[in-house]
Amino acid sequence: MNLWKPYYTGFKQYLQLERSLSGNSIEAYIDDLHKLESYSELFLQYITPDKITYKQLQKFVEWITEIGLSATTQARIISGIKTFYKFMLLENEIRQSPAELLETPKLKRKLPVFLDVWEIDKMLSLIDRSTPEGERNFSMLETLYSCGLRVSELVNLKITDLHLKDDYIKVTGKGNKERLVPIGNSAKKLINNYIKNVRVHLKVKKEAVDILYLNNRGNKLSRVMVFYIIKDLAEKAGIKKVLSPHSFRHSFATHLVEGGADLRAVQEMLGHSSITTTEIYTHLDRQFLRENILSYHPRNRKF
């Protein structure tokens, strides 16, 4: 008999209904719990998670280190276990979380690759806009960069979410959270042109009738297809950086912050729940930061 099965069932429902997480995110959390179950089976006489103590969880963390998992993977697993025990508290299965004081390994902040403005311009200039696919790609990449979208947000962007007359689009991000993102004139014109001159000629599949960007078969584009479009353009432009669709999102945020945009505003546009996540999108030199702090700190304004 699998003593852990009821915990998996309840935890999965919690992640789906209370946290509104995607299928991939739920799988990752369940996999983290599987690792804890495996440890319990190997070293704790297969006790259930409600009986596991803080010290035993510390030993579990030592174990995932010993088996060679990277610091990033360890941090994710610990985060998953903490989330599981938060669920256990909510369900009154335990009175105190044994995971509350678990420490995650310190991670080096890895800055994603971003493009300079001239590199983006060069890539876009190499698109053959005489073809329907080229016109779509030009509009799509301009929108990706202008609005700082995730690739999943781009391929799922709906026509009914476009409010171009009001200069914004509605975006559905992680956890089905919606946000409003401003959109500039260039991207607006390209979207309108794509809809009126390209998309109108496609035989659209029923399930994609409201999706903005479509493939030649009238269906939603895959994220992989967007990746290949960007990779191909980068090669043609002679750009040696390892790029992905996320590079356009990172470039959007980097260029905004370097241009003086408020970090909180950038956080809202990117749909980050924490300002800490947004801070990774800054490549500001120390002098720029120093000048901002000295200019805006109340202790310095009088002097």
N, C-alpha and C positions, 0 to 999 in steps of 0.2 A: 504493500500500500504506500502510495506517495504522500507523505505527511505534509509536503510543501505545496501540493497542488491547490488547495483553497486559497493560499496566500497569493499565488500567481494570478488566479482568477480575479480576486478582489483588487489586486494592484493594477492589473490591466484595465479593469473597468474604471478605476480611479484616473488613470492616465488618459483614457479615452474621453470620459465624461466630464471630469473636474478640470483636467489640465488641457484638454482639447489638442493633444499632441498628434503628430503625423504617425503613420504606420512605421516608418523607419525609426523614429525616435522611441516609440514604444518597444520595438524589437531590441533596441540598444539597452533600454532599462531592464527588460526581461533577461537579457543576456548577462547583465551585471548581477542580477539576482541568482542566475544559474551558477555563476562563479562562487558566490557565497554558499550556495547549496552544496556544490562540489567540495568546498573546503570543510563544511560541516560533516559531510559523509566520510571524508578522509581522516579528519583530526578531532572531531567533536562528537563521535558516536551518533551522528546523524540527528542532532537535536534540531528542533524547529526554531525559526527566526525569533520568536517571542522569548525564547530562553537564552539567546546569545547575549553575552555581556560585552561591555566596552573593552575589557582586556582581550577577550577573544577576537573582537573586531580588529584590535591593534595587531594581533598575531596574523590575522587574515591579510592585513595590509602588508605586513612583512613578507608573507607568502607570495602575494602577487608581484612583489619586487623581486624575490628570489627566482621566480620562474621566468624572469626576463622581460616583463612587460615594461614598455616605455613610461616615462614620467607622465606624458600626456594621457596615455591609456589608464594609468593608475588613477590620475585625477578624475577622469570621467567615471571610472568604476566607483570610486569613493562618493562622488556626487550622486550617482545612481542609488547607492546603498543608503545615503542620507535621505534621499527622496522617498525610498521605500519605508524607512522608519518614521518619516513624517506621516505617511499614509497609515501606518500602524497606530500612531498616536490618535489620528482622527477617527479611527475605527474602534478606539478604546481597547485595542489588543495589548497595549503596553501603557505604563504610566509615565515612563521617561525614555527618551531615545538613547540607546547605547552608542549611537553614531554621532551624536551632537558634537562631541569634542574631537572627533577624528580629524587629523591634519592631512591636508593634501600636499604632495610634493611641490616645491617651488618650480614654476615653469619659466623658461626664458620666453619673453614676449617675441613672438615671431611675426614680423611685419609682412603682410601679403605684398605681392608684386603689383605695382601700379604703373600706369602709362603717363608719359608727358603729353601735354595737349597736342604738340606737333606730331607725336606718334599716332594718336587717335585720328587726327586729321589725315595723316598719310594713309592709314589703313582704310578709312572711309573713301578717300579719293581713288583707291584702287578697285572699288566696286563697280562693276559694269551695270550702270543704271538703265541701259537700253533693253534689258531683259526683265520680265516680271519678278524673277527670283532676286535679281540685283536690286530692284526698287524696294522689294520687301526687306532685304537684308540691310539696306541703307537706313530705312525707316526704323527697323528693329534695333540696330546698334546705336542709332542716335537716341532712341527712347531709353535704351538700357543705360547709356551714359548720362543723359540729361536728367533722368529721374532716380538714378542710383538703385535700380531694381536688382533683386536676386533673380537668377535665371528662371527659377520656378515661378516667380511672380510675373516675369515677362511672358513665358509661354502660356500662362493661365490668364493673362490680361483679357478682360471682356470688353466688348463694344459698349455695353450698358454701363460700364464703369468709367467711361470717358466723359469728362465734363469740360470739353475743350473751350467752350465759350466762357467758362468761368476760370480757365487757366489751371485746372487741376485734374488729376485722375485718382480714382479710388483703388487702392491696392490691398489685396488679401495676403498677408504674410504668414510667418510661422505661428502655429497654434490658432489658425483662422482669425488672427487679429487684423482688423481693417485700419487703414490709415489713409489720409489724404496727402497726396504729393503734388507740389506745384509742377507745372510743365511749361517749358518755354516755347516761343514762337516757331523756332526751327523744327522741333519735334512735332509740334501741332500740325504744321504744314505738311510734313512728310507723312504723318498718320492719315490725314485727310486725303492726300494724293494716293496713298496706298489703297485706301478703302474705295475711292471713286474710280481708280484706273487699273487696279490689279485684282484686288479681292473680289470685286464685282463680277469678274469673268470666271471665277472658280466654281466648280460644282461642290458646294459645301455639304459635308456629312451632317446628319441630323444632330449628332452629339457635339458638334463644333460650331453650331450656327451662331453662337454669341462670342466665340473666341476670335480675338483680333488677328493674330498672325497665324497663317495656315501654310501647310506644305502643298506640293503640287496636286495631291490627292484630295485636297479640301478638308484635311484633318489637322488637329493640333500638332505643332512642332514639338519634337522631343528636345530635352535639355542637351542631349548628346549632339544633336544636329547643330545647335547654337555653338557648342564648344568647337566643332569641326570648322564652322564658318569663320570663327575668330582665329583659330589656329592657322587656317589656310591664308587668311589676310595678313597675319603676322609674318608668315614665311615670305610672302610676296613683297612685303614692306621691308624685309631684311631685319626685322626685330628679333633679337636673340633671347629675349626674356621668355620665361615659361609662363604662358598666359592661360587664363580661363575666363569664362564670362564674369566671374567674381572680380577680375582685374578691372573691369569697367566700373563696377560698383565702388571699388576701392579708390579708383581714380576720381570719381565723382566727389567722394567725401574729402579726399586729399586736396583737390583743387579748390573746393569750397572753403576749407579751413585755412589754406594758405592765402586765399583771397580775403580773409578776415571774417568769414561767417562764424556766428556764435555756435559753440559746440553743442549746446542744448537743442538748437534748431536743427543741426545736422542729425542729432540723435533721433528727433521726431521724424525727419524725412527718411531715415534708414529703418525706422521701426525697431530700434534697440530698446529693450526694457531697462537697461542699465547704462549710465553714462560711461562706466568703466569699459564697456565693450566698444563704445564709440571712440574712446581715447586711442585705440590702436590705429585709427585712421589719421593720425596726425604725424607729420614729418617736419615739424617745426624746429628750427634751430634754437639754441638756448637764448640767443639775443632777442628773438621775437617773443618768446615766452616771458623773458625778463621784463621787456618793455610793457607787455600787457599787464603783468602782475603789478608793476610799479605804477602804471597809469590808473588802474581800477581799484587797488586796495585802499580802503578808507584811511589807513594810517599814512598813506603817501600823498593824498590829494592836496593836503594843506602846504606841502613843502616843495 
